[in-house]
Amino acid sequence: MADHTIKVAITRETIHVPTADGEILFTIQEERLDFSSPLVLAVPGWPFGPNPNRVDGIVRNTPFEIDRVTMPSYYRVVKWLFLLSDEENDLAVTSEIKALRRGDNVHFMEYAIMGDSSVIPYDLDVIEDGSAVRLIINSRYEGVLSARTSKIGVFN
């Protein structure tokens, strides 16, 4: 079993700066957290870690729910690692998606997009649904796609 202990190191230093009338003291405190967490790619045979979702059969112009996350509090954040692929044609797009729920509103952004994004067009949406948010994809690609996600973290 991996050690997930959080180690805290605190360093405090005082700097003396001489002036014409005496000196000025600056005190600097550095706090460092050292910890390890399970790797996202840790589960053998499945490259999306311990909490993956996989949705197959995604077709053009049909919205598909990729993931649903309960977010009961007023402010809540979720981050997904996202992979969209056409395995028959060896095409894939990967990105990260971050969403913030603020009351009845959801703000999100997709970033770090890599792969065949010019060949696999799609639209993403994150929508509020009661005490949850839903990650929705609408493919504009001619073929059949598979989507995989893994939640990196949910914070409130």
N, C-alpha and C positions, 0 to 999 in steps of 0.2 A: 504494500500500500504506500502510495506517495505521501511525502511529508508536505502538508499544506499550512505549516506554521507561518505566521506573519512575524517577521523580525523587525524591530524598530531600533534604529540607530540615531542618536541625537548628538550632534556636535555643536558646541557653543564656543564662540571665539569673540574676544573683545579686542578691538583695534584702537590704539591710542594715536591720535593725530595732534601733534603739538601746534599751538597757536601762539600769537604774541601775548595773549592774556592768560595762558594756561594750556589746557588741552581739551580736545573733544573726544569723547569715548563713543565708539560705535560697537554695539553688541549684535553679533550675527548668530542666528541659530538655524542650523540645517537639520531637518528631520528626513530620514530616509527609511522607506518601507521596502523590505526585501521579502518576497514571497513567490511561491510557485503555484500554478493552477493547472488543472488537467489540460492537455493539449486538445485543440479543436479536432485535430486529425488523429486522435488516439485510438479509435475503435477499428480493429482489423476488419477488412472487407467492406467497410462503409466509410467513405472519406468525409463525412460530415458530422462526426462526433456523436455524443450520447443523446442528443435531442433532435434528430433529423426529421424532416418531412420530405416526402417524395410524392409528386403528383405526375402521373403519366397520362398520355392521350390528350395533350393540350393542342387544340386545333384553332385555326384562324377565326378571328372575330367572335370568339365565345369566351366571356370572362370566366376565369377559374380561380377559386380560392386556393392559395398556396399555403397559408398559415393563418391561424386565429390565436390571439394572445389575450388573456383576461387582464384587464387593467382597471382595477376597481377604484383607485385613488384619482384625485383631480389632476396631478402631474405624474406622468409615468413615461419612461423611455424604453424602447426595445431596439435592438440592432440585429440584423440578419446578415449572414453570409449566404449569397444567392448564386445558384448555378442553373442555367437554362441550356438545354442541349438537344441536338438532333443526333443521336448516337449512330443511326444508320449512315449518315453523311459525314460523320466525324467533325461536327460543328458544335461550338460551345461559347457561351458568354458567361462571365462571372462578374459580380459586383458586390458591394455592401450597401445596405439600406438601413437608414436610421430614422426612427419615427418618435415623435413626441406627442403624447396625448395631453391636452390642456382642456379639461372640462369636456365639452361636447365637440371640440375641434381637434383635428389631428394634422400635424405638420410633418412632412417627411422629405427626405432627399436620398437619391441614389448616387453613388460616387464610386471611384476606383473601378471603373468599368473596363474590363479587358476581354479580349477574344474576338469572336466573329460578330460583333454588334452591328456592323454594316450589312451583314448577310441575314441576321436573325432580328428583324424589327419587332418590337413589342412595346406595350405601354404598361406601366405599373401604377397602382393606386393603393393607398392605405386608408381605409374608411373606418369610422367609428360605428360600432354596433352594440348599443347598450353599454355593458361594462367591459367590452372587448374591442379590439381593433382587428381588422381583417386585411391581409396582404393579398391583393388581387392582381392577376396578370391577364392582359388581353393581347394575344399574339396576332401579328400581322404577317406571319411567316406562312408560306404555302404548305410546308410539311407538318409532321406531327412532332411535338416537343415533349420533353420531360423537364420538370422543375424540381430542384432540391433546395432546401433551406436548412439552416441551423441557426438557432438563436444564440447570439454571442453573450447577451446579458439583458436582464430586465431590471430596471432601477426605479425606485420611487422616492 
